[in-house]
Amino acid sequence: MSDGVEKSAIFLMTLGESEAAEVLKYLEPKEVQKISSAMVNLKNLTREHIAHVFHDFLLSASSKTSIGMDSNDYIRSMLTKALGDDKAANLLDRIMHNSDTSGIESLKWMDHGAVAEMIGNEHPQIIATILVHLEPDQAASILKMLTDRTRNDVLLRISTLDGVQPLALRELNDVLSRLMSGSGTGKKNLQGGVGAAAEILNYMGSTLEAEMIENVRGYDPELAQKIEDKMFVFENILEIDDRGIQLILREVQSESLIVALKGANEELREKIFKNMSQRAAEMMREDLESKGPVKLSEVEANQKEILKTVRRLSDEGQIVLGGKGEEAYV
C-alpha cells in the first residue's frame, strides 16, 4: 500500500461520513478499492500521525490524489468492516444517491466475472455497446471470460461501432433494467470504432490478441490493419523521443521495469539505458543479468502497467506516441 493511499484513508476516516461521502462521489470505481482496503487496515493511529496527515493535506490541497475500486460487493464489505453496518450503509447511499451514472457505468463497480455472467448470453451487439463504455482493461477482462465465438464477434462489432440507433439504445436500456434492478438508464454518446477495439486488445494478452486480430482479418483485412495501426504495444516505446522516455522513467518503479525489460528486445533495452544516468544504467544491466527466469504472464503484466503510465502521460500531453500507418499519433 502506498503512503499516499494510507494518508487518504486516514484523512477520510477522520472527516466524518457526510464529508467523506462527498469526496468519494468524485472517485472512479477503481479509485475507491484501494482507499477502502486501507481504511480496513488502519490500526493504532496516534494523534501525531493524524495531525501529520492533515498537515500534508494542507500543503498539497491543490493537487489530486488517485485511489481506486473494482467491485460494489467488495467496497460494501470493506466499508462495513471499517465503519460498521449503519455508517457504511449511510455512506454508500450518499455516494450512489442521485449520482449521474447510467446503468452501464454502474457495471464498473461490479466484479469482472459477475459482469461477464450477466451479459454473456446477450446479443453480441448489446455486449459490444456495453463494453465500449467500460475502461479498456475491465472490458478486456470481461471479454476473456466469454466464449471464443462470442468474444470474436463482440470485438468485430466494437471495431465497426460508429454510433447507436435509438432502437438499439432502448434495447440496451431494457436489458440493463432487467439485469440490474434500480440502476439508472441514462442515454450517453457511445464511442466505438477501431480505437476502442485497439485499446481493449492492448489488455488481452499476446495469445488472445493475435487470435482475435486474425479473426477480424478473415472478415475484413483492411479493418484488421486499421486496428493494428491503432494499437500501442510495449515495443512501440522505441518510437517515443528521448525526453519522453525520461519522463516515463521518472514514473516507473525500477523492479517493474526490470521485469518488463526481460521480454523486450535489445534495441528497446538500449534506448532505455541511454536515457538513464551511466550508474543507473549499469545497475539496471546488472539487475537484468542476475534476474532469474520470469513467467511470460508476469512480464506482460508489468509491461501493461508501464503502458498505462505511457498512455496517461500521452493523455496529459506530456509525451507524444508515434503512430503507424496513416495516423500521425495515437
Contacts in CASP RR format, 6 or more apart in sequence:
PFRMAT RR
TARGET T0000
AUTHOR 0000-0000-0000
METHOD contacts of the structure
MODEL  1
MSDGVEKSAIFLMTLGESEAAEVLKYLEPKEVQKISSAMVNLKNLTREHI
AHVFHDFLLSASSKTSIGMDSNDYIRSMLTKALGDDKAANLLDRIMHNSD
TSGIESLKWMDHGAVAEMIGNEHPQIIATILVHLEPDQAASILKMLTDRT
RNDVLLRISTLDGVQPLALRELNDVLSRLMSGSGTGKKNLQGGVGAAAEI
LNYMGSTLEAEMIENVRGYDPELAQKIEDKMFVFENILEIDDRGIQLILR
EVQSESLIVALKGANEELREKIFKNMSQRAAEMMREDLESKGPVKLSEVE
ANQKEILKTVRRLSDEGQIVLGGKGEEAYV
1 34 0 8 1.000
1 37 0 8 1.000
1 38 0 8 1.000
1 41 0 8 1.000
4 65 0 8 1.000
5 34 0 8 1.000
5 35 0 8 1.000
5 38 0 8 1.000
5 67 0 8 1.000
6 38 0 8 1.000
6 42 0 8 1.000
7 53 0 8 1.000
7 56 0 8 1.000
7 57 0 8 1.000
8 35 0 8 1.000
8 38 0 8 1.000
8 65 0 8 1.000
8 67 0 8 1.000
9 35 0 8 1.000
9 38 0 8 1.000
9 39 0 8 1.000
9 42 0 8 1.000
10 42 0 8 1.000
10 45 0 8 1.000
10 49 0 8 1.000
10 50 0 8 1.000
10 53 0 8 1.000
11 53 0 8 1.000
11 54 0 8 1.000
11 57 0 8 1.000
12 20 0 8 1.000
12 23 0 8 1.000
12 24 0 8 1.000
12 35 0 8 1.000
12 39 0 8 1.000
13 20 0 8 1.000
13 39 0 8 1.000
13 42 0 8 1.000
13 82 0 8 1.000
14 50 0 8 1.000
14 53 0 8 1.000
14 54 0 8 1.000
15 23 0 8 1.000
17 83 0 8 1.000
17 87 0 8 1.000
17 90 0 8 1.000
17 91 0 8 1.000
17 94 0 8 1.000
18 94 0 8 1.000
20 91 0 8 1.000
21 90 0 8 1.000
21 91 0 8 1.000
21 94 0 8 1.000
21 95 0 8 1.000
22 94 0 8 1.000
24 32 0 8 1.000
24 35 0 8 1.000
24 91 0 8 1.000
24 95 0 8 1.000
25 94 0 8 1.000
25 95 0 8 1.000
25 99 0 8 1.000
27 35 0 8 1.000
27 67 0 8 1.000
27 68 0 8 1.000
27 69 0 8 1.000
28 68 0 8 1.000
28 69 0 8 1.000
28 108 0 8 1.000
29 68 0 8 1.000
29 69 0 8 1.000
29 70 0 8 1.000
29 108 0 8 1.000
29 109 0 8 1.000
30 68 0 8 1.000
30 69 0 8 1.000
30 70 0 8 1.000
30 108 0 8 1.000
30 135 0 8 1.000
31 66 0 8 1.000
31 67 0 8 1.000
31 68 0 8 1.000
31 69 0 8 1.000
32 67 0 8 1.000
32 68 0 8 1.000
32 69 0 8 1.000
32 75 0 8 1.000
33 67 0 8 1.000
33 68 0 8 1.000
33 69 0 8 1.000
33 70 0 8 1.000
33 71 0 8 1.000
33 74 0 8 1.000
33 75 0 8 1.000
34 67 0 8 1.000
34 68 0 8 1.000
34 69 0 8 1.000
35 67 0 8 1.000
35 68 0 8 1.000
36 69 0 8 1.000
36 74 0 8 1.000
36 75 0 8 1.000
36 78 0 8 1.000
36 79 0 8 1.000
36 82 0 8 1.000
37 78 0 8 1.000
38 67 0 8 1.000
39 78 0 8 1.000
39 79 0 8 1.000
39 82 0 8 1.000
39 83 0 8 1.000
40 78 0 8 1.000
40 81 0 8 1.000
40 82 0 8 1.000
42 82 0 8 1.000
69 75 0 8 1.000
69 109 0 8 1.000
70 109 0 8 1.000
70 111 0 8 1.000
70 112 0 8 1.000
70 138 0 8 1.000
71 109 0 8 1.000
71 110 0 8 1.000
71 111 0 8 1.000
71 114 0 8 1.000
72 106 0 8 1.000
72 109 0 8 1.000
72 110 0 8 1.000
73 110 0 8 1.000
73 111 0 8 1.000
74 111 0 8 1.000
75 92 0 8 1.000
75 109 0 8 1.000
76 88 0 8 1.000
76 92 0 8 1.000
79 87 0 8 1.000
79 88 0 8 1.000
79 91 0 8 1.000
79 92 0 8 1.000
80 88 0 8 1.000
80 89 0 8 1.000
82 88 0 8 1.000
83 91 0 8 1.000
101 184 0 8 1.000
102 133 0 8 1.000
102 183 0 8 1.000
102 184 0 8 1.000
102 185 0 8 1.000
102 186 0 8 1.000
102 187 0 8 1.000
102 188 0 8 1.000
103 176 0 8 1.000
103 180 0 8 1.000
103 183 0 8 1.000
103 184 0 8 1.000
103 185 0 8 1.000
103 186 0 8 1.000
104 130 0 8 1.000
104 133 0 8 1.000
104 134 0 8 1.000
104 172 0 8 1.000
104 176 0 8 1.000
104 188 0 8 1.000
105 133 0 8 1.000
106 180 0 8 1.000
106 183 0 8 1.000
106 184 0 8 1.000
107 115 0 8 1.000
107 130 0 8 1.000
107 133 0 8 1.000
107 134 0 8 1.000
107 180 0 8 1.000
108 134 0 8 1.000
108 135 0 8 1.000
108 138 0 8 1.000
110 118 0 8 1.000
112 138 0 8 1.000
112 141 0 8 1.000
112 142 0 8 1.000
112 145 0 8 1.000
113 141 0 8 1.000
113 142 0 8 1.000
113 145 0 8 1.000
115 138 0 8 1.000
115 142 0 8 1.000
116 142 0 8 1.000
116 145 0 8 1.000
116 146 0 8 1.000
117 145 0 8 1.000
118 179 0 8 1.000
118 180 0 8 1.000
119 126 0 8 1.000
119 127 0 8 1.000
119 130 0 8 1.000
119 142 0 8 1.000
119 175 0 8 1.000
119 179 0 8 1.000
120 127 0 8 1.000
120 146 0 8 1.000
120 150 0 8 1.000
122 175 0 8 1.000
124 150 0 8 1.000
124 153 0 8 1.000
124 154 0 8 1.000
124 157 0 8 1.000
125 157 0 8 1.000
125 168 0 8 1.000
126 171 0 8 1.000
126 172 0 8 1.000
126 175 0 8 1.000
127 146 0 8 1.000
127 150 0 8 1.000
127 154 0 8 1.000
127 157 0 8 1.000
128 154 0 8 1.000
128 155 0 8 1.000
128 157 0 8 1.000
128 158 0 8 1.000
128 161 0 8 1.000
129 161 0 8 1.000
129 164 0 8 1.000
129 168 0 8 1.000
129 172 0 8 1.000
129 190 0 8 1.000
130 172 0 8 1.000
131 139 0 8 1.000
131 142 0 8 1.000
131 143 0 8 1.000
131 154 0 8 1.000
131 158 0 8 1.000
131 200 0 8 1.000
132 139 0 8 1.000
132 158 0 8 1.000
132 161 0 8 1.000
132 190 0 8 1.000
132 191 0 8 1.000
132 192 0 8 1.000
132 193 0 8 1.000
132 196 0 8 1.000
133 188 0 8 1.000
133 190 0 8 1.000
134 142 0 8 1.000
136 196 0 8 1.000
136 199 0 8 1.000
136 200 0 8 1.000
136 202 0 8 1.000
136 203 0 8 1.000
137 203 0 8 1.000
137 304 0 8 1.000
137 308 0 8 1.000
139 200 0 8 1.000
139 203 0 8 1.000
140 200 0 8 1.000
140 201 0 8 1.000
140 202 0 8 1.000
140 203 0 8 1.000
140 204 0 8 1.000
141 203 0 8 1.000
143 151 0 8 1.000
143 154 0 8 1.000
143 155 0 8 1.000
143 200 0 8 1.000
143 204 0 8 1.000
144 151 0 8 1.000
144 204 0 8 1.000
144 208 0 8 1.000
146 154 0 8 1.000
148 211 0 8 1.000
151 208 0 8 1.000
151 212 0 8 1.000
152 211 0 8 1.000
152 212 0 8 1.000
152 215 0 8 1.000
152 216 0 8 1.000
155 197 0 8 1.000
155 200 0 8 1.000
155 201 0 8 1.000
155 212 0 8 1.000
155 215 0 8 1.000
155 216 0 8 1.000
156 215 0 8 1.000
156 216 0 8 1.000
156 219 0 8 1.000
158 192 0 8 1.000
158 193 0 8 1.000
158 196 0 8 1.000
158 197 0 8 1.000
158 200 0 8 1.000
159 192 0 8 1.000
159 193 0 8 1.000
159 194 0 8 1.000
159 195 0 8 1.000
159 196 0 8 1.000
159 197 0 8 1.000
159 216 0 8 1.000
159 223 0 8 1.000
159 226 0 8 1.000
159 227 0 8 1.000
160 193 0 8 1.000
160 223 0 8 1.000
161 190 0 8 1.000
161 192 0 8 1.000
161 193 0 8 1.000
161 196 0 8 1.000
162 192 0 8 1.000
162 193 0 8 1.000
163 190 0 8 1.000
163 192 0 8 1.000
164 172 0 8 1.000
164 190 0 8 1.000
169 187 0 8 1.000
173 185 0 8 1.000
173 186 0 8 1.000
173 187 0 8 1.000
176 183 0 8 1.000
176 184 0 8 1.000
176 185 0 8 1.000
177 183 0 8 1.000
177 185 0 8 1.000
194 223 0 8 1.000
194 226 0 8 1.000
194 227 0 8 1.000
194 230 0 8 1.000
195 227 0 8 1.000
195 230 0 8 1.000
197 216 0 8 1.000
197 227 0 8 1.000
197 230 0 8 1.000
198 227 0 8 1.000
198 228 0 8 1.000
198 230 0 8 1.000
198 231 0 8 1.000
198 232 0 8 1.000
199 230 0 8 1.000
201 209 0 8 1.000
201 212 0 8 1.000
201 213 0 8 1.000
201 227 0 8 1.000
201 231 0 8 1.000
202 209 0 8 1.000
202 231 0 8 1.000
202 232 0 8 1.000
202 233 0 8 1.000
202 304 0 8 1.000
202 307 0 8 1.000
203 304 0 8 1.000
204 212 0 8 1.000
205 300 0 8 1.000
206 300 0 8 1.000
213 224 0 8 1.000
213 227 0 8 1.000
213 228 0 8 1.000
214 224 0 8 1.000
216 223 0 8 1.000
216 224 0 8 1.000
216 227 0 8 1.000
217 224 0 8 1.000
217 225 0 8 1.000
218 224 0 8 1.000
228 324 0 8 1.000
229 323 0 8 1.000
229 324 0 8 1.000
229 325 0 8 1.000
229 326 0 8 1.000
229 327 0 8 1.000
230 327 0 8 1.000
230 330 0 8 1.000
232 307 0 8 1.000
232 310 0 8 1.000
232 311 0 8 1.000
232 321 0 8 1.000
232 323 0 8 1.000
232 330 0 8 1.000
233 307 0 8 1.000
234 260 0 8 1.000
234 264 0 8 1.000
234 268 0 8 1.000
234 303 0 8 1.000
234 306 0 8 1.000
234 307 0 8 1.000
235 264 0 8 1.000
235 265 0 8 1.000
235 268 0 8 1.000
236 321 0 8 1.000
236 322 0 8 1.000
236 323 0 8 1.000
236 324 0 8 1.000
237 245 0 8 1.000
237 248 0 8 1.000
237 268 0 8 1.000
237 271 0 8 1.000
237 272 0 8 1.000
237 310 0 8 1.000
238 267 0 8 1.000
238 268 0 8 1.000
238 271 0 8 1.000
239 321 0 8 1.000
239 322 0 8 1.000
239 323 0 8 1.000
240 248 0 8 1.000
240 310 0 8 1.000
240 319 0 8 1.000
240 320 0 8 1.000
240 321 0 8 1.000
240 322 0 8 1.000
241 319 0 8 1.000
241 320 0 8 1.000
242 274 0 8 1.000
242 275 0 8 1.000
243 319 0 8 1.000
244 313 0 8 1.000
244 318 0 8 1.000
244 319 0 8 1.000
244 320 0 8 1.000
245 271 0 8 1.000
245 272 0 8 1.000
245 275 0 8 1.000
246 275 0 8 1.000
247 313 0 8 1.000
247 318 0 8 1.000
247 319 0 8 1.000
248 306 0 8 1.000
248 309 0 8 1.000
248 310 0 8 1.000
248 313 0 8 1.000
248 319 0 8 1.000
249 257 0 8 1.000
249 272 0 8 1.000
249 275 0 8 1.000
249 276 0 8 1.000
251 309 0 8 1.000
251 313 0 8 1.000
252 306 0 8 1.000
252 309 0 8 1.000
254 284 0 8 1.000
254 287 0 8 1.000
256 302 0 8 1.000
256 305 0 8 1.000
256 306 0 8 1.000
257 272 0 8 1.000
257 284 0 8 1.000
257 302 0 8 1.000
257 306 0 8 1.000
258 284 0 8 1.000
258 287 0 8 1.000
258 288 0 8 1.000
258 291 0 8 1.000
259 291 0 8 1.000
259 294 0 8 1.000
259 298 0 8 1.000
259 299 0 8 1.000
259 302 0 8 1.000
260 299 0 8 1.000
260 302 0 8 1.000
260 303 0 8 1.000
260 305 0 8 1.000
260 306 0 8 1.000
261 268 0 8 1.000
261 269 0 8 1.000
261 272 0 8 1.000
261 284 0 8 1.000
261 288 0 8 1.000
262 288 0 8 1.000
262 291 0 8 1.000
262 294 0 8 1.000
262 299 0 8 1.000
263 299 0 8 1.000
263 303 0 8 1.000
264 272 0 8 1.000
269 288 0 8 1.000
272 284 0 8 1.000
273 281 0 8 1.000
273 284 0 8 1.000
273 285 0 8 1.000
274 281 0 8 1.000
276 284 0 8 1.000
310 319 0 8 1.000
310 321 0 8 1.000
311 321 0 8 1.000
313 319 0 8 1.000
314 320 0 8 1.000
314 321 0 8 1.000
314 330 0 8 1.000
320 329 0 8 1.000
321 329 0 8 1.000
321 330 0 8 1.000
322 328 0 8 1.000
322 329 0 8 1.000
322 330 0 8 1.000
323 329 0 8 1.000
323 330 0 8 1.000
END
